[in-house]
Amino acid sequence: MAALLEMREITKTFPGVRALDNVSFSVEEGEIHALVGENGAGKSTLMKVLSGIYPSGDYEGEIHYDGALAAFYGIKDSESRGIIIIHQELALVPLLSIAENIFLGNERARAGVINWHESFRRTEELLRKVGLKEAPATKVDKLGVGKQQLVEIAKALSKEVRLLILDEPTAALSESDSQALLDLILELKAQGVTSIIISHKLNEVRRIADTITVLRDGATVSTIDAGGQAVTEDRIVRDMVGRDMAHRYPERKRNTGEVLFEVTDWNVTHPEHSDRKVVHGVSFNVRKGEVVGIAGLMGAGRTELAMSLFGQSYGRNITGEVKLGGKVIDVSTVAAAIRNGIAYVTEDRKELGLILEEPISRNITLANLGAVSQSGVLKRSEETQVAEKYRKAMNIRTPSVFQRVMNLSGGNQQKVVLSKWLFTDPQVLILDEPTRGIDVGAKFEIYNIINDLSREGRGVVMISSEMPELLGMCDRIYVMNEGAFVGEMNAEDASQERIMSLIVTE
């Protein structure tokens, strides 16, 4: 096979940071090439250079595409050559139809008038290719995340894609949707589409990749022929983090105390559909120093439960009782929940957990501004001291606490979110998908933070779609399905098979 793409000695710097350091990267025509590495390794930056988001002249090095030197000054330039990038945050307009989204900016029109018949006909063809049966006129906000991802791929196919770049394509998908998407990528390969996939899910990488390139600290570490040899996850991890990781989950001495947090007969109604109960009759408890997991499929009601407990951030007609240390507490508002020692780390850190345009210092103090204020006036020096304390304690990799959060890697953003809530000194932390979209090295650091919290006697509720994570980190696991708890087990009695059997038989 001939190389479709060669990126030669690419160097990209930002103020105070060298994001890419002489990276060379080659993709053969017709292959699936996985790009892996820790958060901050330079994967997304490299793809932004390729797609023209960082235009030619804004970096050092050369891009050779289809046998010739290429210069891309924007997305339009790269797309005109068949290079299409699908970002982790999908770029669809929720209130427009599937057809309108697919041809947005690339409308089927003549003399300024859109040909709707042609747009719908072509959309139907593209939807069949990606396995969607929805009508072209269906609004995108009516689709689940998995189907929205397929619409993005249909949109790429409409632009006659030759090189498809997928950034964490399965990060927000269920197991079944992830498998369907991977099957589609393999099918596109059979049709001649070359793909670059960025993923932290190494089992998925091993399943579909022909070649794996590992980046670390902005440099190329290794390129592995995955088709020609058996590649273990341990080998990939060693290249990613620069060391062997004998244990994915840090060892922790379990030492739980008396019941700290107790929820009894908790019920939540959908905020818009009063006849639909999304959480019903849920009761559970968390002991001091205990990590309690909540397992379940997407749509089981886990996030709805967490948000309703945190100041009734979700739902209507909420009933039930919450106790902390044996006393009934008020969680009717976010302020009351925080005041009473509850913290919630949302699964969507970028939308709901952080203010991306603000610096690290402001994000860390945001939930407890009173502690760094006097008479309603913010004391910036104290805010900076607090942020520096957490930067060191949480190992947030940044040259300064005045760095905007949007410029941090996913793992470091997650540490900022955790710092924000730890600054409120909570007794109970509800962690919703705390390691989603971050690499194995950053995950290990987050796991150590969770263990530290349990050693301090705090209670931790951990919601995760990764069952090995729950099995590796939790003392007890509750299983949730269709808004109700359908099982409870101690960690030593738990297994993926037992959890799944509870989900499918209830």
N, C-alpha and C positions, 0 to 999 in steps of 0.2 A: 504493500500500500504506500501511496505517496502522501507526504505531509500536506494537509489542507491549511494548517496554521503553524507558524513558527514565531514565537515572541523571543527576541534575542536581547539579553542583558538589559532587561527593563529595570530602571531605577526611578522611584517616585518618592519625593520628600514632601512633608508638611512641616510647618514651623515646629522645630524641636524634635521631629520624628522622621526617621527614614522607614517608610512603610514597605518599600520594595528595594532590595539590594541586589542588583545584577541578576534578576530572575530570568532564566531561560525555560521555555515551555513549548512543547511541540505536540500537535494533535494530528493523528493520521486520519485520512478521509474514511468515513464510514464506521468509525469506532465510537465507543462510549468511554470517555476519559474522565475519571474522577479526580477532583482536586480537593485534598483534605489538609487539615492543619488546625491548630488551636485557634480560638478567637483572637484576632489581632495578628495572625500569621501573614496576612496579606492577600488572602484568596479573593475577597470581594473587590479589593483595590485593583488587583490584576485584571479582573473581568471588567471593571469600569474603564481601565485603560484600553482594553480590547474593544469595548463597545463605543468608545468615543465620549463617554461621560467625562473622563479626563482627556481632553483633546490632544491631538498630535502637537508636540512642542511643549506640553505641560509635564513631560517626563523624558528621561533619557532612554535610548535603546531603539530597536526597530521591530516593526510588525511586518511579517511576510505572510500574505494570504493568497491562496490559490496560485502560488508560484511567483508572485510579484510583491514589491515593496508597497505597503499600504499606509495611508494617512487618513485617520478618521477624526473629524472635527466636531462630531456630534452623533447622536443616536441615528439621525436620518442617514448619515453616511454609511454607518455600519449595516443598518437595515437594508439599504439599497444593494448591499453585497450579500444579503442572505444571512447575516449574523443577527440573531434575535436573542435577547436576554429576558428571562422571566425572573423577577426579583422575589425575595421571600415575602415581602408585603405586596400583595397582588394589586395591579394597577387597573382595576375595573371600576366603572361608575355604577354603583348599586341600583340607581333608579332608572337606568337605561336598559333596554332589552339586550338579549344575547347578540342579536344581529348588529345593533347599534354599537355595542362594545367591540365586536370583532373588526368592524370597519371604521372605527373612530379614528379620524385623521387620515383615513385611506378609503374614503367613501366611494361607492359605486355611483357615479354621477356624470351627467352630461349637461353642459351649459349651466352648472350650478344647481341642477335639480337632481335629487337622489332617485335612483331607480330602485324602488323598494322590492319589486318583483325579483330583480336580479340579485339584490342583497339577500333576500330570504332564501332564494334557490341555492345560492352559493353557501350560505350559512348551513343549510340542511346537509349539503355535501360534507362540509368540514366537521359538523357534529357527528355524522356517521363515522368519519375517520377516527375520532377520538372516543367513540362509544357512548355518546350522549343521545338520548331520545327526546329531549325537551324541544318544544317549539321555538323557532327563532325569536318570536315575540315575547318570550318569557323574560320577566324582569330578573336581573342578576341577583337582587337581594332575596329572591325566592329560592335560591340555590344554596346548598351546603358548600363548605369550603372545598371539599373534594371535587365537586362538579365545577366550582369556580376555577380551580386549577386546570381542569380540562378545557374550559372556555379560553383560558390564557394560551394553552397549547394550540387550540383551534385558530386563535388569533395569529399565532406565530406561523402556522401553516398557510394562512391566507396571504402571508408576505413572502411565500416561496422560500421558506427557511432552508438553508444548507447547514448552518452551524447553530444548534440550539443550546443556550446556556441556561441551566436551571439552578437557582440559588436556594438551597434547602427546600426542595420541592415537597417533601413529605413531613416537614416539621409540625404542621398543624393538622395533619390528616390522621384518621383512624387507621387501624391495622389493615382493614379490608380495602379502604381507599388508597392506602400506600401501595399495596400489592397491585391494585389495578393500574395505578400510575406507572409503576415500574414495568409492568407488562406492556404498557403503551410505549414507553421509551424503547424497549426492546423491539417492538413492532415497527417503530419509526426507523430504527437502525436497519431493519430488513428492507425498508423502503428507500434506504440510501441517505437518511439524515444523520449527520454527525452530531454528537452531543457532548457537552461538558457538564458534569453534575457536581455541585458543591454540596457535601452532606457530612453531618456528624454521625449519622447512623451507619456504622461500619459494616454491619451485617448486610445492609442494602447495597453498600459500595461493593462488597465482595460478590454479591449476587449478580450484578449487572455490568460491572466495569471490565473493559478489556485492558486498560492501563490505569495506574494510580500514581499521581504525582503528589508528593508530600511537601508542604511549605512549613518552615519554622522561622519565626522572627524575621519575616520578609525575605527569606532566601530559600532556594530550592535545596531540599535535603536528599530526596531520592525520587526515582521514577521506576515503578515496578510493573513488569509485564504480568498482569493478573490472569491473562488467558493462557500463558505458557507455564505457569507454576501455581502450586497451592499457596495462597497467601493467608496467613493467620491474622486475626485482629491484633494479637500481641505484637506482631512485627510492625504493623501500621502504627500502633500506639507508641511503640518505642521510637520510631522515626519522628512522630508528631511532637512528643514531649521531651525527647532527648534522654530518656531513661526507661528502664523496665518498670512496669507497674504490675507487680505480682498480685496485688489486690485492687480491684476496681472500687471497693468500698472500704473505708478505713475501719479498723477494729474499734469497738466501743464496749466498755464495761457497762453492762446494763445495771442500773441501780435506781429503780423507780420507787417513789414514795406514795403518799396518800393521794386520793382523788383531788385534782386541782380544778378541773373544768368539767362541767356536766351540762349536757343538753337533753331536755326531756320533751317528747311528743312534739317535735318541731314540724310545722306545716307552712307551706308557702304556695300561693296561687300565682299563676302567670300574670305579669303586669298588664297585659292587654286582653287576655282571654280569661274572663272570670270563672269559666266553667272548667278550666284546666289546672289541675294541681300538679306542680312540678316537684315538690317535696312533700311527702306525707308520712307522718308518724315516726320521724327519725329521732332516735335516742342514742346517745353515746357518751363516753367519758374519756378524759385524758388525765393520767397521773403526773405528779411532779417528776421531771426528768425523763418522761416517756415520749417516744416518737411514735405517733399513731398514723397509720396510712389509711387512705380511702381509695380503693380500687374500683374500676368500672369502665365501661365503654364511653366514648363520646356521646353526650346526650343523656347520660344516666342521671344528671342532676347534681353532680358534685360541685361545680362552680356556683350553681344557683344556691346550693346550701351554704357554701362559704360566704358568698356575698350577702346573703340574707342575715347571716349571723354577725357580719361586720356592719353594724349600723343600718340594717335593712336596706342595703345598697341595691338589692334586687327584690322584686316581687311585691305582692299586695296581700292583704288579709293574713298577715303573718301571726301565727299563734305558737305557743310553747313557752318553755321556761329555760333560762340560762343561769347557771350558778358558777361562781368562782370562789374557791375556798369554802364551799358550803353555803354561801350567801347568794341570794338572787341578785343579779345585776341588770342594769339597764343597758340594752344594746339597740335602742330604738333609733339612734342617730350615729353617724360616724364619730362625731365628737364624744358621745357618751361611751361608745365602744372603746375608743382610744383611752379615755379617762379611766375606764375600768379594766385596763390592762390587756386589751385584745388588739392584735395587729394582723393585717391581711396583706400578703405579698401576691399581687394579682398575676394571673397567667400571661397577661398582655402587658409587659413592662413598658413598651414604647407608647401605647395609647393611654393606659390607665395608671401606670406606676411612676412615670417620670415626666418632667417637663424638659424635653430634649434641647430646647434652645437655651436653657438656663445652665449655669455652671454646676459642677459637682457639689460645691459648698452649699448652694441654695437648695438643691434637691435633697441633700442629707438632712437639713434642718427643717424642711418644709412641714412635716407633720407635728413639729414641736417648736414652733417659732417663739413661743412664750419663754422657753428656756434660754434663748439668746437675745431677749429683748428687755427693755426697761421702759415702763410707762408707755408701752405701745411703739417704742422706737427700736428698730433692729440695731444690735451692736455687732457691727461687721467683723471686728477683731475677734470677738468670741465665736462668731459663726465660723470663721476661718480656722480657729483653734480646734473646734469640734470636728470639722471636716478633715483636718490633718490627722487627728487622732484616729478616725475611722479609716482614712486612707492607709495608714500604717498597719492598723489592726487587721483590716480585711484584705491587705495586699492589693489595693486597687492600683493597677498599672497606669500611671499618668504622670506627666511632668509637673502638673500643677492642679490644685483643687479648683482653680479658676477655669480649667478646661471645660468646654461645653460638653454635656453628656452625650450629645448626638455623635461626637467624634470618638467615643469609646467603643471597644469591642462588646459583643453581647455578654460575655462572662463578666466583664468589668461593670457594665450597666447593671447586671443583676446584683453585684456586690454593693452598688450604690443604693439600689432599692432596699436591700437587707439592712444597710447602714441606716437608712432613713427610719425604718421601723424599730431598729434596736435603740435608736436615740430616744424613742418614746418609753423605753424601759418596760416592755410588755411582759406579762406573765405567760401569755399563750400566743404563739405565732401560727397562723394558718398559711401554709405555703402551697400555692396553687401552681403546679408544674414548675417547680423552682429551677430545674435544669434544662428546660426546653430551649433548643436552639443554641446550646453552648457545648464546647468540646470536652473531651474526656479529662484533660488537665484541669480546666476550670470547674468541671463537675466535682472532681475530687476535693478541690478547695471548698466548694459549697457544702459538700458532705461533712468536711471537718468543722465548718462553722455550725452546722446543725448539731453535730456531736458536742461541740463546746456549749451550745445553748442548753442541751439536755443535762450536761454535767453541772450547769449552774442551777438546775432544778426547775427550769422553765418547761412548759408543755408545748409540744410541736405536733401540729396536724399537717400531714403531708399528702397532698393530692398528686397523683402521678399516673400517666398512661403507660409508663414503662414498668412492667411488672418486676423485672429483675431489680430495678431501683427500689421498689417497695420491699421486696424480699431481702435486699441487702442492707437496708437502712432502718426498718421499722421494728418495734417491739410487738406491736399488734396491728392487725389489718382488718378493717371493715370493708365489706363488699357492697357496692351500691348498684341498683338496677331499677330503671324506670321510676326514679324519685324516692325509692325506699331502700333501707338497709336489708340485705338478704342473707348476710352471714358475717361472722366474726371469728377470727382465729389468731392464735399466738404465732409469732414469726417461725418458731421451730416446727410448727405443724403445717405451715403454709407452703403452697407450691403453685406454680402457674396453672397447672392442670386443675387443682382444687378450686382456685379462684374462678377460672373460666367455667367450670362445671356449675358453680353457683349462679353465675350470670345467665347461662343458657337454659338452666332447668327451672329457674324461677319465673 
